[in-house]
Amino acid sequence: MRVSINDIRDMKRKGQRIPMITAYDYPTAKLADEAGIPFILVGDSLGQVVLGYESTVRVTMEDMLHHIKAVMRGAQRALVVADMPFMSYQTDIPTAMRNAGRMLQEGGAGAVKLEGGEHMAETVRRIVECGIPVMGHIGLTPQSVHQLGGYKVQGKTLKAAAKLIRDAQALEEAGAFSIVLESVPASLSRIITDKLAIPTIGIGAGLHCDGQVQVLHDMLGIFTDFVPKHAKRYANVAEVFKTAMTQYLKEVQEGAFPTAKESFTMDEAVLAELNAGERRVASD
Ligand code: KIV
């Protein structure tokens, strides 16, 4: 049975830490699902790690839907959350509701995630009222990178920390079922996590969040342009890839691939007839 938002909320209640990972396509979603990850995010981080953009700002609804559909084909058990891309929910509430609905209706996702605190609370409330589960995202909100002036840790001053606490509480009151805390001091995430009944999922927010999320391409070492401080490399897939490609290149160039093992045979009699026919054509 697929993991539900109630299961995710229950994990906090039972003191179970919640692992979440991003996935963007069929094979990565299938592997994460088979590994037992209960919570998958189709993050708009795909703009950077899959599509090669500088930021998430250029990701569109169509980009997201394309990837969400692939993830849904791969993940049979995990709860899949679809990121709402930049400008798909900020302009007005009816647009936000329509686009959130598309994520479930067309994409097949189980929930949506959007960035912003108090100022997004009414939008969250209205989307939840439509029956669409919403995950909040506060702290460093990458879609506002131009406004924030870069990818900086948030909530370091008294005023900023108090604002983040208010943001988290406003999202919970609006009906969000969980909240991502990104690039927030660990001690502040602890305060926020203790104040909320819904789970906090941290990325660069320390150990005291109820769960953790990592960008798949960072943790597997597939994305090599830079490694964010909050990312831990659990594998070096880029190195494995490079070794395999170099070997393949060499074997094709040297005629060592394919061997008989990777080739197909045909009936000898058919081949003899074919060769005889070829000889006749050549002699005509
Ligand atoms: O897009 C994404 O991958 C995210 C995570 C960093 C939380 O929003």
Residues whose N, C-alpha, C, O or C-beta is under 5 A from the ligand:
A	BS01	KIV	T22 G43 D44 S45 V180 I203 V213
